Amino acid sequence: MSLLCVHIPSYRLQVALREAAGVRNPSAILADQLQRGHAIDATPEARAQGVRIGMTLVQAQAAASDATILVHDVTRSAQLWEDILDALDAVSPLIDSSGEGTAYLDMRGVLGSPQSWVAQAKSALSNVELRFRTGLAENKFTARAAAIVSDGKICQAGEERGLVAPLSISTLDIAPELIVRLELLGITTLGQLAALPHGPFVRRFGTRAALWHDHAAGIDRSAFLPRAHQLQIVANLYGEGSVEYEEQVYFALRMLVERVHQDLDRLGKRAALLLLRLECENGNQREVVVRVAQPTAERAMLFDLLRANVEGLRFDAPITGLRLQATELESGGTPATLFSGSDPDPRAVELALARLESTLGDSAARAALVPANCLESKFAYERFGQIPPRSATQTIQPDAPVVAPPQLRLLKVREIDVVTADDAPSFVGSPPQTVLQCAGPWRIDEAWFERRIARDEYDVLLEDGSLYRIFRQGAHWYVRGAYD
C-alpha cells in the first residue's frame, strides 16, 4: 500500500461552517454566490429535506426553508487547503493534490508501517478543525474509497474490486444528472456498474465512461503528480539587477532544484517541462516555462536550463518568492546507445539552445523540410527539439569516408538563356555551357499564395562542374538554385 489518502468529506461546506462558528442550525446550504446562486453542497439534514446539488438557490430555499445559507469563500478555502498540504509535507514530501479536500501521499521509502503512517497524518493535522479520514491502497481511487469505507482502512492488493463494490455511484466524478439516469436504470452501486459490459456501457455514455467503469472495478491508472515546491525569499535581500540579487536568486533556485531532483529520483521519473514562477514585491508575477527536449532528472542539467532562461530577465521590483514545478513526468532513465561517441552531447546542445531562446525568444528556430512539390513550400521553421541518439543497429565504420549529399541553396530567381535539344536543356547560360547531365523534368502545377504556379524543373550539371536547379515557365527559362 504505497498511497495514503487524506480525504475531507464536504471540504468546502466544512470550511464555511468553521468560518461561521455561530451557526447552530444543522440544516445548511452552501451556495457559490448569493445573487442567482446555486447549491454546491448541503448538510445531510438539508439533503433530507430535498436539497440537491446544482439547484438554484431559490429552489434549494423552497425545499428547505429553514436552512442557513452559507456562501463559499474561494480565497479562504484555497488558503486553508495549502496550509493542510504544507502540514502533510512532514509525513511525505510527495503529495498529489486532487482538488481541495483530497490529497494523496506517496509513502514509498518512508519508514514505518501503514498504521504508523496513518498516525503521523493525524498528528500532522491535529490542529485542523475539520473532520478528515484516511485510507491506504495501491492506486488513488481505491485509496480514497478506503477512506470513505472506514477511517484508517487499508486495502490489500487484490481486494480493490470488493472494497469499492458497495459504494454509491456518487463516489465517482459524475454529473448529478447522469447519476439520476444511472439510478433509473437500476445502477446505484459501483459493484452494479462494474458488472455491466464494458463496451456497450462506454458506447452509451461516451469515452469518459471507460474511466468510470475502471474505477468501479477498483482500477485507477492515473499518474501520481507531485505538487509544486515553494520557497519564500526575504524581499529586502534582493535589489533589481544587482550582483547580490542574481547570486541570491540562483542560490534559492538551486535549493528548489535539489528538492525537485530528490522527488524525481524517488519516483524514478524524468521531467520534460519545468514551470518557474517568480513573485515580486509589487505583486507582479513572472512565469518561465522551460521545455526539456530530452527529459532528465539530473540536478545540474535542470539548474543550468533554469539559469539560462532566467539570466536575461529584468524586473521592476525586488523578487520575494520562487515557485518551481516539474511536470510531464516520464518513467525511466535517459535513453542511451552503446556506440554514440561521435554523437553531439545532447545536454551541451540543449543548454546552448536554452540560452539562445532566452535571448531571442520565439525567433530561435531551425529550418526543416516538409513534404511539398513546390520548392517555395518545402521549408518551414520549428522549435529546436530532442537530438535522437544514433541507432544501435547502425553499422559503425570509423574509417569510412563521410559522404554528404549536395544541399540545394535557393538563389534569387533570374532569367537565363537555355538551348534545348529534344525538349531537354543542352546549353545553359551566357556564354553557353554544355549540359553534361540532366535530370527531370519535374512538373509543378499548383496554387501558392493564391497564385498559380505551372513549370517544369530540371537539375543540370554543367561543364565547369556546377550543378543548378533551373525551370521552364512558358517560353522562358529561370535559375532557381545551386547545389553546394
C-alpha positions as CSV (number, residue, x, y, z in Angstrom):
1,M,0.0,0.0,0.0
2,S,2.1,2.9,-1.3
3,L,-0.6,5.6,-1.4
4,L,-2.0,7.2,1.7
5,C,-5.2,9.2,1.0
6,V,-6.3,12.1,3.3
7,H,-9.9,12.9,2.5
8,I,-12.0,15.7,4.0
9,P,-15.7,15.0,3.1
10,S,-17.6,18.1,2.0
11,Y,-14.5,20.2,2.4
12,R,-15.9,23.5,1.2
13,L,-19.0,23.1,3.4
14,Q,-16.9,22.2,6.4
15,V,-14.7,25.3,5.8
16,A,-17.8,27.5,5.6
17,L,-19.3,26.1,8.8
18,R,-16.0,26.6,10.5
19,E,-15.9,30.2,9.5
20,A,-19.5,30.8,10.6
21,A,-18.8,29.4,14.0
22,G,-22.0,30.9,15.5
23,V,-24.3,28.9,13.3
24,R,-26.1,26.2,15.3
25,N,-28.7,25.2,12.7
26,P,-28.0,21.6,11.5
27,S,-29.7,22.3,8.2
28,A,-27.3,24.4,6.0
29,I,-26.8,25.0,2.3
30,L,-23.6,26.1,0.7
31,A,-24.0,28.4,-2.4
32,D,-21.5,29.7,-4.9
33,Q,-23.0,33.2,-4.6
34,L,-26.0,34.9,-3.0
35,Q,-27.4,36.6,-6.2
36,R,-28.6,34.0,-8.6
37,G,-26.5,31.4,-6.9
38,H,-26.6,27.6,-7.0
39,A,-26.3,25.0,-4.2
40,I,-22.8,23.4,-4.3
41,D,-23.2,21.4,-1.1
42,A,-25.6,20.8,1.8
43,T,-25.7,19.1,5.2
44,P,-27.4,15.7,5.5
45,E,-30.3,17.5,7.2
46,A,-30.8,19.8,4.2
47,R,-30.5,16.9,1.7
48,A,-33.2,15.0,3.7
49,Q,-35.5,18.0,3.0
50,G,-35.0,17.7,-0.7
51,V,-31.9,19.9,-1.4
52,R,-29.8,18.7,-4.4
53,I,-26.5,19.8,-5.7
54,G,-27.0,22.1,-8.7
55,M,-30.3,23.5,-7.6
56,T,-30.7,27.3,-7.9
57,L,-30.6,28.9,-4.5
58,V,-34.3,29.8,-4.9
59,Q,-35.2,26.1,-5.4
60,A,-33.0,25.0,-2.5
61,Q,-34.6,27.5,-0.2
62,A,-38.0,26.3,-1.3
63,A,-37.1,22.8,-0.4
64,A,-35.5,23.7,3.0
65,S,-37.0,27.0,4.0
66,D,-35.4,26.9,7.5
67,A,-31.9,26.1,6.2
68,T,-29.0,28.5,6.8
69,I,-27.4,29.9,3.6
70,L,-23.6,30.0,3.5
71,V,-21.5,31.4,0.7
72,H,-18.4,29.7,-0.5
73,D,-15.2,31.8,0.2
74,V,-12.9,30.7,-2.6
75,T,-9.8,32.5,-1.3
76,R,-10.1,31.3,2.3
77,S,-10.8,27.7,1.1
78,A,-7.7,27.7,-1.1
79,Q,-5.5,29.2,1.6
80,L,-6.6,26.7,4.2
81,W,-6.0,23.8,1.8
82,E,-2.5,25.0,1.1
83,D,-1.9,25.1,4.9
84,I,-3.1,21.5,5.1
85,L,-0.8,20.3,2.3
86,D,2.1,22.1,4.0
87,A,1.3,20.2,7.2
88,L,1.2,16.9,5.4
89,D,4.6,17.6,3.9
90,A,6.0,16.4,7.3
91,V,4.6,13.0,6.6
92,S,5.8,12.6,3.0
93,P,7.3,15.2,0.6
94,L,5.5,13.7,-2.3
95,I,1.9,14.9,-2.3
96,D,-0.6,14.8,-5.1
97,S,-3.5,17.3,-4.5
98,S,-6.5,16.1,-6.5
99,G,-8.5,19.2,-5.7
100,E,-9.5,20.8,-2.4
101,G,-10.4,18.1,0.1
102,T,-8.4,15.1,-1.2
103,A,-4.7,14.6,-1.1
104,Y,-2.6,11.5,-1.9
105,L,0.8,10.9,-0.2
106,D,3.4,8.6,-1.8
107,M,4.8,6.6,1.1
108,R,7.4,4.6,-0.7
109,G,10.7,4.9,1.2
110,V,9.0,6.3,4.3
111,L,9.9,4.4,7.4
112,G,7.2,2.7,9.5
113,S,4.1,0.6,9.0
114,P,0.8,1.7,7.3
115,Q,-0.7,2.1,10.8
116,S,2.1,4.4,11.8
117,W,1.6,6.4,8.6
118,V,-2.0,7.0,9.5
119,A,-1.0,8.1,13.0
120,Q,1.6,10.5,11.5
121,A,-1.1,12.0,9.2
122,K,-3.5,12.5,12.1
123,S,-0.7,14.1,14.2
124,A,0.2,16.5,11.4
125,L,-3.4,17.6,11.1
126,S,-4.2,17.7,14.8
127,N,-4.7,21.5,14.7
128,V,-7.0,21.4,11.7
129,E,-10.6,21.8,12.9
130,L,-12.1,19.7,10.1
131,R,-13.2,16.1,10.0
132,F,-11.0,14.0,7.8
133,R,-10.5,10.3,7.1
134,T,-7.5,8.3,5.8
135,G,-7.1,5.2,3.7
136,L,-4.3,3.3,2.0
137,A,-4.2,1.4,-1.3
138,E,-2.1,0.9,-4.4
139,N,-4.0,3.4,-6.5
140,K,-5.6,6.8,-5.9
141,F,-9.3,6.0,-6.4
142,T,-9.1,2.9,-4.2
143,A,-7.2,4.8,-1.5
144,R,-10.0,7.4,-1.4
145,A,-12.6,4.7,-1.4
146,A,-10.8,3.1,1.5
147,A,-11.0,6.3,3.4
148,I,-14.8,6.6,2.7
149,V,-15.4,3.0,3.8
150,S,-13.6,3.4,7.1
151,D,-11.1,5.8,8.7
152,G,-7.7,4.2,8.5
153,K,-8.9,1.4,6.2
154,I,-6.0,-0.5,4.5
155,C,-6.8,-2.1,1.1
156,Q,-4.5,-5.0,0.4
157,A,-3.5,-5.8,-3.2
158,G,-6.3,-7.8,-4.9
159,E,-9.0,-6.5,-2.7
160,E,-9.8,-3.4,-4.7
161,R,-12.9,-4.6,-6.5
162,G,-14.5,-6.0,-3.4
163,L,-13.7,-2.8,-1.4
164,V,-15.4,-0.4,-3.8
165,A,-18.3,-2.6,-4.8
166,P,-20.8,-1.4,-2.0
167,L,-20.1,2.3,-2.5
168,S,-22.6,4.6,-4.2
169,I,-22.0,5.7,-7.8
170,S,-21.9,9.2,-6.4
171,T,-18.3,8.3,-5.3
172,L,-17.4,8.7,-9.0
173,D,-16.8,12.1,-10.6
174,I,-20.1,12.1,-12.4
175,A,-22.5,14.9,-13.0
176,P,-25.7,14.8,-10.9
177,E,-28.0,14.4,-14.0
178,L,-26.0,11.3,-15.1
179,I,-26.3,9.8,-11.6
180,V,-30.1,10.2,-12.0
181,R,-30.0,8.4,-15.4
182,L,-28.0,5.5,-13.9
183,E,-30.3,5.2,-10.9
184,L,-33.3,5.0,-13.3
185,L,-31.5,2.0,-14.9
186,G,-31.2,0.4,-11.5
187,I,-27.4,1.2,-11.1
188,T,-26.9,2.6,-7.6
189,T,-23.6,1.0,-6.5
190,L,-20.1,0.6,-8.0
191,G,-20.4,-3.2,-8.0
192,Q,-23.5,-3.0,-10.2
193,L,-21.7,-0.6,-12.5
194,A,-18.7,-2.8,-12.7
195,A,-20.9,-5.8,-13.7
196,L,-22.1,-4.0,-16.8
197,P,-20.4,-5.0,-20.1
198,H,-17.6,-2.5,-20.8
199,G,-18.1,-1.9,-24.5
200,P,-21.9,-1.2,-24.5
201,F,-21.6,1.0,-21.4
202,V,-18.9,3.2,-23.0
203,R,-20.8,3.4,-26.3
204,R,-23.9,4.6,-24.5
205,F,-22.3,7.1,-22.1
206,G,-19.2,8.2,-24.0
207,T,-15.5,7.8,-23.7
208,R,-15.5,9.3,-20.2
209,A,-17.5,6.2,-19.1
210,A,-14.4,4.0,-19.6
211,L,-12.8,5.7,-16.7
212,W,-15.9,5.3,-14.5
213,H,-16.1,1.6,-15.4
214,D,-12.4,1.1,-14.4
215,H,-12.9,2.9,-11.1
216,A,-16.0,0.8,-10.3
217,A,-13.7,-2.2,-10.6
218,G,-11.1,-0.7,-8.4
219,I,-8.7,0.2,-11.2
220,D,-7.1,3.6,-11.5
221,R,-4.3,4.2,-14.0
222,S,-4.0,7.9,-13.4
223,A,-0.5,9.2,-12.7
224,F,0.8,10.5,-9.4
225,L,1.6,14.2,-9.9
226,P,3.6,15.7,-7.0
227,R,2.6,19.3,-6.1
228,A,5.0,22.1,-6.8
229,H,7.5,23.0,-4.1
230,Q,7.6,26.6,-2.8
231,L,10.3,28.7,-1.2
232,Q,9.7,32.2,0.1
233,I,12.7,34.6,0.0
234,V,13.1,37.6,2.2
235,A,12.3,40.6,-0.1
236,N,14.9,43.1,1.1
237,L,17.8,40.7,0.3
238,Y,17.5,41.4,-3.4
239,G,17.8,44.6,-5.3
240,E,16.9,44.8,-9.0
241,G,19.8,44.0,-11.4
242,S,22.5,43.9,-8.8
243,V,25.1,41.1,-8.5
244,E,23.8,40.3,-5.0
245,Y,20.3,39.8,-6.4
246,E,21.5,37.3,-9.0
247,E,23.6,35.3,-6.7
248,Q,20.9,35.0,-4.0
249,V,18.2,34.1,-6.5
250,Y,20.4,31.4,-8.1
251,F,21.2,30.0,-4.6
252,A,17.4,29.8,-3.8
253,L,16.8,28.3,-7.3
254,R,19.5,25.6,-6.6
255,M,17.7,24.7,-3.4
256,L,14.4,24.2,-5.2
257,V,16.1,22.1,-7.9
258,E,17.6,19.9,-5.2
259,R,14.1,19.2,-3.8
260,V,12.6,18.5,-7.2
261,H,15.5,16.3,-8.0
262,Q,15.0,14.2,-4.9
263,D,11.3,13.8,-5.7
264,L,12.1,12.7,-9.2
265,D,14.8,10.3,-8.0
266,R,12.4,8.7,-5.5
267,L,9.7,8.3,-8.2
268,G,12.1,7.1,-10.9
269,K,10.9,9.8,-13.2
270,R,12.3,12.4,-15.6
271,A,10.9,15.9,-16.1
272,A,10.0,17.1,-19.6
273,L,8.7,20.5,-18.5
274,L,9.7,23.0,-15.8
275,L,7.5,25.8,-14.6
276,L,9.2,28.6,-12.6
277,R,7.1,31.4,-11.1
278,L,8.9,34.5,-9.7
279,E,6.9,36.7,-7.4
280,C,7.8,40.4,-7.0
281,E,7.3,42.8,-4.1
282,N,4.8,44.9,-6.1
283,G,2.6,41.8,-6.6
284,N,3.7,41.1,-10.2
285,Q,4.4,37.6,-11.2
286,R,6.7,36.2,-14.0
287,E,6.3,32.6,-15.2
288,V,9.1,31.0,-17.0
289,V,8.3,27.8,-19.0
290,V,11.3,25.6,-19.7
291,R,10.7,22.8,-22.2
292,V,13.3,20.0,-21.7
293,A,14.0,18.5,-25.1
294,Q,15.5,15.3,-23.6
295,P,13.6,14.7,-20.3
296,T,16.0,14.4,-17.4
297,A,16.2,14.3,-13.6
298,E,19.8,15.5,-13.3
299,R,20.1,18.3,-10.9
300,A,22.9,20.1,-12.7
301,M,21.1,20.0,-16.0
302,L,17.8,21.2,-14.5
303,F,19.6,24.1,-12.8
304,D,21.6,25.1,-15.9
305,L,18.5,25.1,-18.0
306,L,16.6,27.3,-15.5
307,R,19.5,29.6,-15.1
308,A,19.9,30.0,-18.8
309,N,16.2,31.1,-19.0
310,V,16.4,33.4,-16.1
311,E,19.6,35.2,-17.0
312,G,18.0,37.6,-19.4
313,L,15.1,38.6,-17.3
314,R,14.6,42.1,-15.8
315,F,12.2,43.0,-13.0
316,D,10.7,46.3,-11.9
317,A,10.6,45.3,-8.3
318,P,12.6,43.1,-5.9
319,I,11.8,39.4,-6.0
320,T,10.1,38.0,-2.9
321,G,9.4,34.3,-3.8
322,L,10.1,31.5,-6.1
323,R,8.0,28.5,-7.1
324,L,9.2,25.6,-9.1
325,Q,7.2,22.7,-10.5
326,A,8.3,19.8,-12.7
327,T,5.6,18.4,-14.9
328,E,5.1,16.0,-17.9
329,L,7.0,13.3,-16.0
330,E,8.3,10.2,-17.8
331,S,9.5,6.9,-16.4
332,G,13.0,5.5,-16.6
333,G,16.4,6.9,-17.2
334,T,17.8,8.8,-20.1
335,P,17.9,6.7,-23.3
336,A,21.5,6.0,-24.4
337,T,23.2,3.8,-27.0
338,L,26.4,1.8,-26.7
339,F,28.1,3.4,-29.7
340,S,27.5,7.1,-29.5
341,G,30.9,8.6,-29.0
342,S,30.7,10.7,-32.1
343,D,27.1,11.9,-31.4
344,P,26.8,15.5,-30.2
345,D,26.4,15.9,-26.4
346,P,22.6,16.5,-26.1
347,R,23.0,18.3,-22.7
348,A,25.5,20.8,-24.1
349,V,23.3,21.3,-27.2
350,E,20.2,21.8,-25.1
351,L,21.9,24.3,-22.8
352,A,23.1,26.3,-25.7
353,L,19.6,26.3,-27.2
354,A,18.1,27.4,-23.9
355,R,20.4,30.4,-23.9
356,L,19.6,31.2,-27.5
357,E,15.8,31.0,-26.7
358,S,16.3,33.1,-23.6
359,T,18.0,35.8,-25.7
360,L,16.0,35.6,-29.0
361,G,12.6,34.4,-27.7
362,D,10.4,32.7,-30.3
363,S,12.7,33.8,-33.1
364,A,15.1,30.9,-32.2
365,A,14.1,28.2,-34.6
366,R,15.6,25.9,-37.2
367,A,14.6,25.2,-40.8
368,A,13.0,21.9,-41.6
369,L,11.9,20.2,-44.7
370,V,8.3,19.4,-45.2
371,P,6.7,17.3,-47.9
372,A,5.7,19.6,-50.9
373,N,6.0,19.6,-54.6
374,C,7.0,23.3,-54.9
375,L,10.4,24.4,-53.6
376,E,8.8,27.5,-52.0
377,S,6.7,25.3,-49.8
378,K,9.3,22.8,-48.8
379,F,10.8,24.8,-45.9
380,A,9.3,25.6,-42.5
381,Y,10.6,26.8,-39.2
382,E,10.2,24.9,-36.0
383,R,11.4,25.0,-32.4
384,F,14.5,23.0,-31.5
385,G,13.7,19.6,-30.1
386,Q,15.5,16.5,-28.9
387,I,18.5,15.2,-30.8
388,P,17.9,11.5,-31.2
389,P,20.9,9.3,-30.4
390,R,22.4,7.1,-33.1
391,S,20.6,3.9,-33.6
392,A,22.3,0.9,-32.0
393,T,21.7,-1.0,-35.3
394,Q,23.8,1.4,-37.3
395,T,26.9,-0.1,-38.8
396,I,30.0,1.7,-37.3
397,Q,32.7,2.3,-39.8
398,P,35.2,4.7,-38.3
399,D,37.5,4.8,-41.3
400,A,34.7,5.1,-43.9
401,P,34.6,8.5,-45.7
402,V,31.7,10.7,-44.8
403,V,29.7,11.5,-48.0
404,A,27.3,14.3,-47.5
405,P,24.5,14.7,-50.2
406,P,24.6,18.1,-52.0
407,Q,22.5,20.8,-50.5
408,L,20.3,23.0,-52.6
409,R,20.8,26.7,-52.0
410,L,18.0,28.8,-53.3
411,L,19.1,31.8,-55.4
412,K,17.3,34.9,-56.4
413,V,15.2,33.9,-59.4
414,R,16.6,35.3,-62.7
415,E,16.0,34.6,-66.3
416,I,18.8,32.7,-68.2
417,D,19.4,31.6,-71.7
418,V,18.9,27.9,-72.5
419,V,19.2,26.0,-75.7
420,T,17.2,22.7,-75.9
421,A,17.5,19.5,-77.8
422,D,14.5,17.2,-77.8
423,D,12.9,19.4,-75.3
424,A,15.7,19.0,-72.7
425,P,18.4,21.6,-71.8
426,S,21.5,21.2,-73.9
427,F,23.3,24.5,-73.3
428,V,22.8,26.9,-70.4
429,G,24.0,30.4,-69.7
430,S,25.8,33.2,-71.4
431,P,28.3,32.3,-72.6
432,P,26.7,28.9,-73.0
433,Q,28.0,25.9,-71.1
434,T,27.4,22.4,-72.2
435,V,25.0,20.3,-70.1
436,L,26.9,17.1,-69.2
437,Q,24.0,15.5,-67.3
438,C,20.3,16.4,-66.9
439,A,17.6,15.1,-64.6
440,G,14.0,15.9,-65.0
441,P,11.6,17.3,-65.9
442,W,9.6,17.5,-62.6
443,R,6.2,19.1,-63.3
444,I,5.0,21.6,-60.8
445,D,1.4,22.7,-61.1
446,E,-0.3,24.1,-58.0
447,A,-1.6,27.3,-56.4
448,W,0.8,29.0,-54.0
449,F,-0.4,32.1,-52.0
450,E,-3.4,32.4,-54.4
451,R,-1.1,32.5,-57.4
452,R,-0.9,29.5,-59.8
453,I,2.5,28.0,-60.4
454,A,3.0,25.9,-63.5
455,R,6.5,25.0,-64.6
456,D,9.0,22.2,-65.4
457,E,12.1,21.9,-63.2
458,Y,15.5,20.3,-64.1
459,D,18.8,19.6,-62.4
460,V,21.7,20.3,-64.8
461,L,25.4,19.5,-64.4
462,L,27.5,22.0,-66.5
463,E,30.9,21.5,-68.0
464,D,32.5,23.7,-65.2
465,G,31.3,21.3,-62.6
466,S,28.4,23.5,-61.4
467,L,25.1,21.8,-60.5
468,Y,22.0,24.0,-60.8
469,R,18.2,23.7,-60.5
470,I,16.6,25.5,-63.4
471,F,13.0,25.6,-64.6
472,R,10.9,26.5,-67.7
473,Q,7.8,28.6,-67.3
474,G,6.0,29.2,-70.6
475,A,8.7,30.1,-73.2
476,H,11.2,31.4,-70.6
477,W,13.9,29.7,-68.5
478,Y,15.0,30.7,-65.0
479,V,17.6,29.6,-62.5
480,R,16.2,28.7,-59.1
481,G,19.1,27.4,-57.0
482,A,22.6,25.9,-56.9
483,Y,23.8,22.7,-55.2
484,D,26.7,23.1,-52.8
